[in-house]
């Protein structure tokens, strides 16, 4: 079945957006990750890069988001958290939304990935402390530490 979809996607690449929608919205994240892995072997390019080059805008971003999440959910959320705090200013609403929604699910894994891949020598907790203040900082720190609090 994987070969059928890969052939369908590859042959119609850039012209049959319905094939991408069909495959990326009806398969499990594990299947999508494997499709992306197989695509790399077949084409010597990532599926996300191919989509970005062929389909722009929100549609392309939506499809690449599905692929990124399917391959490594913790890395996806770590990158999202980094994006909320990079540069001038912090996107407080987005930062809080991510922290709250991931707190009881996989925030510990996200913290680990964040420090390893995006922290630049700082942990997620360090980033939060340097980008926020007051009660807002206290809430985010408590969420970040979760059950690891003393």
N, C-alpha and C positions, 0 to 999 in steps of 0.2 A: 504494500500500500504506500509506503514511504516513497518508493521509486516512481509510482504513478504521479504523486503530487509534485515531486521534484521535477519530473519531466514536464508536467503541466506548467509549473511555475517557470522553469527555464525556457521552454519553447515560447511561451507567451509573455516573457519578461518585458515590462514596459508597456504592454498593450492590453493585458487582461488583468485589470485591477481586481476583478471579482475573484480570480483564483487566489490572490493574496488574502483577500478578505475571508474567503472560504476556509483556507488552510489555517490562518492565524486566529480565527475566532471560533473554530469548531473543534480544535484539538487541545489536548491537555498541555500544560506548560512543559512537562517532560517531553512530550512528542515534539513540541515546537523547538525546544532546545536541541533535540536530535536532528530535526530538519535543518536547523541552522548549522549544526556541525557537519552534516552531510553536504550541504550546499557549499561550505568552505572547501571541502575535499574535491568537489566536482568543478568548482569555478575558480579556485585560488583567490577568492575574494570573500568577505563576510557578507552574509545576507543583509545585515543592517546597512552596510556601506552600499550595497547594490540598490537597496530600496531608497536610500538617501539620494543617490545619483539619478534615479529614475523618477521618483515621486517626491515632490517637495511639499511644503506647507504642512498644515495640520494632519493631513492624511498620512503622509510619509512619517511624520513624527509619531503619530499614533501606532503605526505598524512597527517602527523601530523600538518603541517603548515596550510593546508586547514581547519582542525578541529579547531585549535587554533583561526584562523582568524574568522571563522564562529561563534564561541561562544562569542568573544569579540574583535572586530577589534581594538578599542582604546588600550586595554591591549596588543594585539599582537604588535602594532607599538611602544608602550612604552617600551616593552621588547627589541625590535629591536634597539631602540635608546640607551637603557642602554648598550646593547652589543657593540655598536660602541664606547662607552666611557669607558668601564670597563678595569681595568688592565693597563698595560704599553702601552702608546700610544693611539691615537684615530684614528679610521678609518674615515678620513676626507671625502673621496669620498662618502662612504655609509651614513655618518651622513648628509652631504649636500643633497644627493639624497632623503633621507627620509623627511627631513625638507621641501624641496622645493615641493615635490609631495603631502605632506599632508597639507601644509600651508593653502590652501583655502578650504580644505575639512573637516578635523576633528582634526587639530592640538590642538585646545583649549581642546577638550576632552582628547586627548593624554597627554597633559600637566597635566591635573587633575589626570589621572590614574597614570602617571609616579610618581608624588609626593606622591600619596597615597600608591602605591605598591612597587616602586623601588627606590624612592629617598633617603631613609635612612636619613630622616630629611632635605633633600635638594630638591629643585624644579628642574625641567628640566632646567630652566634658570640658576640656580646655577651650575648645572653640566656643562652646556655649557660654562659658564664664567670661570670655573676652569680648563676646558680641552682645551680651544682654546684661541687664542690671535689675536690682530691686526684687520685688515679689515675682516678677516674670522669670528672672534668672533662677530664683529659688524653686519655682514650679518645674522648670525645665531640668534643673539639676536633680530634683527628686525623681522625675520621670526617667531620666537617664540612668540613675543609679538603681532604681527599682528595688528589688530585694537585696541588692548588694550593700545597701546602706547599713551603717553601724548604729 
